[in-house]
Amino acid sequence: MTGEKGGSYRELFAAPGAAAFCLAGFVARLPIAMVGIGIVTMFSQLEGNYAVGGALSAVFALSYAVLTPLVSRAVDRYGQRRVLPTAAAVSAVATLAMLAGVRFEVPTVWLFVCGIPAGLMPTIGAMVRARWTQLYGGTPRLRTAFALEAVVDEVCFIVGPVLSVGLSVAVFPEAGPLLGAVLLLVGTLALAALRSTEPPVQPHTDDRARTNILRMPVLLSIVVVMVAMGVVFGVIDVAAVAFTAEQNSPGSATFALALFATGSATSGLIFGSRVGSSAPTRQLFVATGTLAVLLCPLLLAGSVPMLTVLYFVAGCAISPIMIVATSLTQQIVPPDRLTESITWTVAGLGVGVAGGSALVGQVIDRTDAGTGYLVAVAAGILAVTCAGGIHVRARLE
């Protein structure tokens, strides 16, 4: 799935302001990966169960999936500077209210009410990609930039839980999602303040505005692949917490997740710096197939050291999928619908994380952590099936 070398990552930051918005975007993206798993860990620490935390995490993630496309449409119409701070503030305040409710033991229903507006997080990955497009649109560097962003997205979804779980276990139960709310505000405000690289508002025709971009079959299939990836992430996070707790080593969950991130980031940086010699649809099919195979050994993990090794190996398959899915999306959608299209793929990821977290929480409560990995294997099979359909469709056309 690799070919000749592409552009250098260092070259991307030659443009003024590029490093600043990339850093701000990284900080602002971490919370989407911290709050959900933080909620699950919080309830596991306070009450010793995963079902309630998984359900509340699912409400948050589903709310994010529904609301974030609306935020992106508002950004397309009014600009990042006018929309992002308000959306981030609403999300952060709702998250803080939810944590306060947990601390003061309010009725559970009110926690779910707070979980809905907490999902009004901007899709920062799409906002940063729009800035890269403004800088390097129409040049080979744009693909390298998208590859970098795919790696950053994936690293956030893996590193975020490491921070959240570690803080909730080592400091106090609400510490993980609390830090997520703070980082959301700080990162988003910093990004919105960088006006020199903010993309101008793009005009849309009335017909284009009424058209549902998800009517494109290939894009819809990519979104389903991302849903499956989200399920894998949700299982990896929750099952790590449960498995290490069963082994009387709860603090080891952060180490296992860190190795998963290390494997993914390493393969992503290598893969993203090279231009594929085969069709992107074939690359996606091979990458998802590799993931499906590498998830299976998790069912056999019998100790924490074995689990951490298997996490590293499975993690190596993650970033190539994210990179190819993003690049393929960029190739098939109209330029003035790119931000919205990327937002839908990220929303799919969020839906998957929600479903995966909730489902694996129920499975673990009824069986054990090892059995929970069956959910990840099933998601891997779904991903490779959809990717295979995309590849077959491309060959027939």
Phi and psi in degrees as a GROMACS rama.xvg file:
@    title "Ramachandran Plot"
@    xaxis  label "Phi"
@    yaxis  label "Psi"
@TYPE xy
-123.528  159.927  THR-2
-144.175  -140.395  GLY-3
-71.206  161.736  GLU-4
-66.7647  143.592  LYS-5
-98.0216  -157.78  GLY-6
-70.002  156.66  GLY-7
-78.9945  141.386  SER-8
-63.1362  -34.5129  TYR-9
-63.2763  -35.163  ARG-10
-63.4773  -26.483  GLU-11
-61.505  -32.4479  LEU-12
-90.6574  12.0142  PHE-13
-70.4584  -28.3618  ALA-14
-72.3379  135.596  ALA-15
-58.4606  132.837  PRO-16
88.6654  -10.5406  GLY-17
-64.7821  -46.6571  ALA-18
-63.1119  -37.2246  ALA-19
-66.0131  -47.9592  ALA-20
-73.4164  -25.8708  PHE-21
-67.6052  -43.2371  CYS-22
-66.9987  -45.6684  LEU-23
-61.3469  -39.6455  ALA-24
-64.514  -37.3355  GLY-25
-62.5934  -46.9329  PHE-26
-62.1583  -43.0688  VAL-27
-72.6259  -20.977  ALA-28
-84.2082  -23.8533  ARG-29
-56.5463  -40.0391  LEU-30
-58.6101  -35.1638  PRO-31
-61.9152  -26.2515  ILE-32
-93.1483  -10.0303  ALA-33
-97.6535  -37.9674  MET-34
-68.6789  -46.4996  VAL-35
-60.096  -55.3806  GLY-36
-67.972  -29.1795  ILE-37
-63.8534  -37.7616  GLY-38
-64.4829  -44.641  ILE-39
-61.4035  -47.1129  VAL-40
-64.3567  -39.0625  THR-41
-57.5562  -47.8459  MET-42
-70.4991  -33.2445  PHE-43
-65.5196  -33.8016  SER-44
-76.2726  -37.8893  GLN-45
-83.014  -39.0198  LEU-46
-122.53  -10.328  GLU-47
75.9974  18.9499  GLY-48
-133.889  162.54  ASN-49
-112.79  -13.8046  TYR-50
-67.0403  -50.6851  ALA-51
-64.5374  -46.1019  VAL-52
-62.1693  -40.0645  GLY-53
-64.4207  -39.9444  GLY-54
-66.7472  -42.3157  ALA-55
-66.7317  -39.0018  LEU-56
-62.8717  -37.5195  SER-57
-65.6551  -41.2848  ALA-58
-61.0511  -44.4442  VAL-59
-59.9544  -48.8462  PHE-60
-68.8803  -38.3203  ALA-61
-66.8145  -38.1378  LEU-62
-61.3456  -42.1563  SER-63
-59.289  -44.4607  TYR-64
-64.1058  -34.3581  ALA-65
-79.6455  -41.6153  VAL-66
-83.9883  -30.762  LEU-67
-65.7933  -33.1647  THR-68
-62.9374  -32.1265  PRO-69
-66.765  -39.4034  LEU-70
-62.4631  -42.9183  VAL-71
-65.5394  -38.5651  SER-72
-63.6951  -39.0044  ARG-73
-64.7453  -37.8593  ALA-74
-63.8891  -43.0548  VAL-75
-59.3773  -32.5666  ASP-76
-87.6988  -37.9006  ARG-77
-115.929  -14.1123  TYR-78
100.674  155.379  GLY-79
-64.5005  -42.1392  GLN-80
-61.7318  -32.9813  ARG-81
-85.4397  -23.8394  ARG-82
-104.03  -43.1721  VAL-83
-59.4653  -46.4498  LEU-84
-59.6875  -41.0751  PRO-85
-64.6251  -46.2611  THR-86
-61.4181  -43.947  ALA-87
-64.5715  -39.1124  ALA-88
-64.7166  -43.7502  ALA-89
-61.0104  -45.4284  VAL-90
-62.2888  -45.8658  SER-91
-64.3397  -44.1639  ALA-92
-63.2863  -41.9002  VAL-93
-64.5667  -38.9908  ALA-94
-64.2926  -44.349  THR-95
-62.6688  -38.3527  LEU-96
-64.4857  -39.1654  ALA-97
-63.7497  -43.7751  MET-98
-65.1284  -38.8379  LEU-99
-63.7792  -37.5303  ALA-100
-63.588  -38.6995  GLY-101
-64.6105  -44.4673  VAL-102
-62.9151  -39.3351  ARG-103
-97.7711  10.4108  PHE-104
57.1798  48.1684  GLU-105
-73.879  163.904  VAL-106
-54.8222  142.589  PRO-107
-57.8889  -33.3121  THR-108
-58.4544  -34.2324  VAL-109
-70.6632  -26.8754  TRP-110
-66.4522  -39.693  LEU-111
-68.4779  -35.2551  PHE-112
-61.6127  -42.9029  VAL-113
-68.2153  -29.0304  CYS-114
-65.9644  -22.8562  GLY-115
-71.057  -57.5437  ILE-116
-67.8633  -19.4725  PRO-117
-62.8131  -23.1229  ALA-118
-77.8725  2.49962  GLY-119
-81.6429  41.4712  LEU-120
-80.6479  134.607  MET-121
-64.6704  149.172  PRO-122
-81.9451  88.1453  THR-123
-63.981  -34.4975  ILE-124
-57.966  -41.1144  GLY-125
-67.5294  -36.7836  ALA-126
-66.1059  -41.2304  MET-127
-69.043  -39.7771  VAL-128
-62.6383  -35.7951  ARG-129
-62.8842  -35.7767  ALA-130
-70.0669  -39.7863  ARG-131
-62.0901  -39.9904  TRP-132
-63.3825  -38.5841  THR-133
-61.3253  -36.2366  GLN-134
-80.5402  -44.1242  LEU-135
-124.175  18.4743  TYR-136
-56.4409  132.104  GLY-137
83.1985  5.90793  GLY-138
-120.148  159.352  THR-139
-61.1769  -23.381  PRO-140
-65.7118  -21.5491  ARG-141
-64.4546  -39.5342  LEU-142
-64.4543  -40.3848  ARG-143
-63.1448  -39.595  THR-144
-63.7168  -42.649  ALA-145
-64.1609  -36.5785  PHE-146
-63.3439  -43.5563  ALA-147
-60.0991  -44.2515  LEU-148
-66.2339  -34.3745  GLU-149
-63.5393  -40.5246  ALA-150
-65.4975  -43.7936  VAL-151
-62.4428  -42.8676  VAL-152
-55.7657  -50.0714  ASP-153
-65.6525  -42.0906  GLU-154
-61.7917  -39.3968  VAL-155
-62.1292  -40.9896  CYS-156
-70.4999  -17.1483  PHE-157
-102.904  -44.2555  ILE-158
-70.707  -36.0339  VAL-159
-53.3981  -50.0286  GLY-160
-61.5237  -32.5887  PRO-161
-60.1842  -46.1211  VAL-162
-64.7695  -45.8656  LEU-163
-65.8763  -48.8586  SER-164
-64.1479  -43.3448  VAL-165
-60.3475  -43.8765  GLY-166
-68.5883  -42.2337  LEU-167
-66.4752  -30.9669  SER-168
-82.7993  -41.6075  VAL-169
-89.936  -27.2639  ALA-170
-105.374  -79.9486  VAL-171
-152.688  155.9  PHE-172
-54.4639  -35.4711  PRO-173
-86.3484  0.342135  GLU-174
-63.5213  -38.9547  ALA-175
-62.4035  -59.7388  GLY-176
-64.1559  -27.2731  PRO-177
-63.712  -46.2036  LEU-178
-62.8925  -36.1377  LEU-179
-59.0604  -43.2905  GLY-180
-63.8504  -39.9252  ALA-181
-66.2454  -45.4774  VAL-182
-64.4587  -34.8462  LEU-183
-60.2154  -48.286  LEU-184
-63.9823  -48.7165  LEU-185
-62.704  -49.9166  VAL-186
-66.3146  -42.2841  GLY-187
-68.2863  -42.3531  THR-188
-63.7759  -38.1729  LEU-189
-64.8036  -42.1525  ALA-190
-65.4937  -44.7564  LEU-191
-64.2572  -27.0956  ALA-192
-75.5174  -14.9942  ALA-193
-85.9617  78.8625  LEU-194
-74.8328  -24.7641  ARG-195
-65.9182  -27.4645  SER-196
-106.57  6.30154  THR-197
-70.6472  129.535  GLU-198
-66.81  143.962  PRO-199
-69.9931  156.443  PRO-200
-66.731  129.605  VAL-201
-96.3617  128.883  GLN-202
-69.7922  144.468  PRO-203
-121.665  141.183  HIS-204
-75.4529  158.929  THR-205
-62.1134  -41.5997  ASP-206
-63.2132  -43.4017  ASP-207
-64.546  -36.6103  ARG-208
-67.0325  -31.2625  ALA-209
-83.7638  -14.2771  ARG-210
-81.1176  130.325  THR-211
-81.4506  116.423  ASN-212
-63.4789  -23.3415  ILE-213
-74.5292  -2.81325  LEU-214
-72.6083  -11.489  ARG-215
-74.5692  115.814  MET-216
-58.7634  -40.0007  PRO-217
-67.3887  -42.9841  VAL-218
-62.8343  -41.644  LEU-219
-61.1092  -39.8595  LEU-220
-65.9953  -38.1867  SER-221
-63.1439  -41.0394  ILE-222
-61.1571  -39.7847  VAL-223
-64.6873  -40.4777  VAL-224
-58.1127  -42.0308  VAL-225
-68.3521  -33.5696  MET-226
-60.4322  -45.3908  VAL-227
-61.768  -39.883  ALA-228
-62.5689  -39.777  MET-229
-62.5841  -39.4181  GLY-230
-59.655  -43.8342  VAL-231
-58.8507  -46.4766  VAL-232
-59.8853  -45.239  PHE-233
-60.4438  -42.5827  GLY-234
-66.183  -45.7275  VAL-235
-56.6649  -42.6605  ILE-236
-68.1609  -56.9711  ASP-237
-67.4392  -42.8049  VAL-238
-65.8999  -32.1421  ALA-239
-63.3877  -43.6294  ALA-240
-62.0056  -45.5528  VAL-241
-69.8176  -42.8754  ALA-242
-63.1636  -47.1462  PHE-243
-67.3257  -31.1442  THR-244
-66.5813  -40.734  ALA-245
-62.4429  -30.8456  GLU-246
-88.4628  9.92271  GLN-247
59.8348  34.9251  ASN-248
-142.297  61.615  SER-249
-60.346  -30.979  PRO-250
-67.8153  -17.036  GLY-251
-72.0682  -13.0231  SER-252
-60.0874  -39.6716  ALA-253
-64.6844  -36.2832  THR-254
-68.1623  -42.7069  PHE-255
-61.8549  -44.3619  ALA-256
-66.6322  -34.2584  LEU-257
-65.2857  -39.865  ALA-258
-68.6379  -36.0957  LEU-259
-59.4403  -44.1378  PHE-260
-65.4985  -40.0294  ALA-261
-62.9924  -45.8869  THR-262
-61.7475  -42.6245  GLY-263
-67.939  -45.3141  SER-264
-65.0812  -38.9711  ALA-265
-63.3045  -49.9867  THR-266
-65.5976  -35.3531  SER-267
-66.308  -42.7818  GLY-268
-64.651  -38.5857  LEU-269
-68.9128  -48.635  ILE-270
-65.2046  -41.3598  PHE-271
-70.046  -18.838  GLY-272
-88.7767  3.81924  SER-273
-124.233  151.645  ARG-274
-93.1991  125.802  VAL-275
-64.5873  138.128  GLY-276
-90.3152  -8.35289  SER-277
-115.606  170.339  SER-278
-62.3699  142.324  ALA-279
-56.8809  -34.494  PRO-280
-65.9172  -36.5834  THR-281
-69.543  -40.3362  ARG-282
-58.747  -41.6108  GLN-283
-65.4011  -40.5794  LEU-284
-62.9934  -46.6645  PHE-285
-65.4025  -41.6982  VAL-286
-64.8709  -43.8229  ALA-287
-68.8903  -35.4412  THR-288
-63.2747  -40.2339  GLY-289
-61.4326  -42.9645  THR-290
-62.129  -44.985  LEU-291
-57.9277  -39.313  ALA-292
-69.4584  -43.2839  VAL-293
-73.2155  -17.3621  LEU-294
-77.5759  -25.8763  LEU-295
-59.7334  -42.5741  CYS-296
-61.0198  -17.9201  PRO-297
-60.8921  -25.323  LEU-298
-66.9516  -18.8656  LEU-299
-101.28  0.458632  LEU-300
-61.0771  129.038  ALA-301
-119.043  -2.97246  GLY-302
-153.913  164.367  SER-303
-63.7223  -45.5417  VAL-304
-58.3447  -40.8898  PRO-305
-64.8167  -40.6431  MET-306
-62.2387  -42.5902  LEU-307
-64.2976  -38.6612  THR-308
-64.382  -45.2397  VAL-309
-65.3935  -33.3985  LEU-310
-63.9093  -43.1977  TYR-311
-60.5408  -46.5505  PHE-312
-63.1021  -47.6325  VAL-313
-64.1142  -35.1962  ALA-314
-61.7811  -27.6622  GLY-315
-63.263  -18.4945  CYS-316
-90.9031  -7.86695  ALA-317
-75.8676  -57.8046  ILE-318
-59.3506  -41.1416  SER-319
-56.0168  -36.1546  PRO-320
-65.2823  -45.3716  ILE-321
-62.3464  -41.9965  MET-322
-64.9944  -49.5412  ILE-323
-66.7231  -39.9779  VAL-324
-61.3792  -41.559  ALA-325
-68.306  -44.2878  THR-326
-63.4114  -40.6459  SER-327
-65.7207  -39.648  LEU-328
-59.9049  -45.1381  THR-329
-60.8509  -33.0088  GLN-330
-76.5285  -29.9444  GLN-331
-99.9163  -16.3365  ILE-332
-100.685  155.373  VAL-333
-61.744  145.042  PRO-334
-56.4205  -36.0528  PRO-335
-82.5787  4.07471  ASP-336
-116.729  10.72  ARG-337
-63.3139  -47.5822  LEU-338
-60.0856  -45.4976  THR-339
-63.632  -41.1763  GLU-340
-64.2536  -44.8739  SER-341
-63.3911  -36.4362  ILE-342
-60.7632  -39.077  THR-343
-65.4201  -37.8532  TRP-344
-66.2224  -40.148  THR-345
-66.8931  -38.4067  VAL-346
-62.1209  -39.7811  ALA-347
-59.7105  -40.6465  GLY-348
-60.4533  -43.1237  LEU-349
-64.3025  -40.7693  GLY-350
-60.6707  -42.5355  VAL-351
-63.6963  -42.8606  GLY-352
-60.7499  -42.2196  VAL-353
-62.317  -51.4325  ALA-354
-63.8818  -42.4344  GLY-355
-63.2722  -43.8672  GLY-356
-63.3703  -45.8719  SER-357
-66.6336  -45.3965  ALA-358
-66.8695  -46.6357  LEU-359
-67.6026  -30.2147  VAL-360
-61.6554  -42.7999  GLY-361
-65.8114  -42.9802  GLN-362
-62.422  -45.4663  VAL-363
-65.0885  -41.1219  ILE-364
-61.8513  -29.1832  ASP-365
-94.6128  -21.7416  ARG-366
-127.72  -105.28  THR-367
-155.051  174.603  ASP-368
-64.9851  -38.5512  ALA-369
-59.89  -41.0162  GLY-370
-64.8101  -28.8651  THR-371
-59.1407  -26.1824  GLY-372
-69.08  -13.4473  TYR-373
-60.2455  -32.5009  LEU-374
-63.7754  -41.0615  VAL-375
-66.0898  -40.9132  ALA-376
-62.2938  -43.7252  VAL-377
-61.5708  -39.6244  ALA-378
-65.363  -38.177  ALA-379
-62.0421  -39.899  GLY-380
-65.1927  -40.825  ILE-381
-61.0599  -42.4879  LEU-382
-62.5999  -47.0773  ALA-383
-69.7646  -30.8994  VAL-384
-65.2831  -46.3737  THR-385
-65.8928  -41.7915  CYS-386
-63.5259  -37.4989  ALA-387
-63.1904  -39.8336  GLY-388
-62.9963  -40.073  GLY-389
-61.5438  -43.9818  ILE-390
-66.2506  -43.5309  HIS-391
-63.203  -42.8267  VAL-392
-60.5588  -42.2995  ARG-393
-64.4442  -38.8893  ALA-394
-68.1631  -37.2071  ARG-395
-70.1753  -29.7415  LEU-396
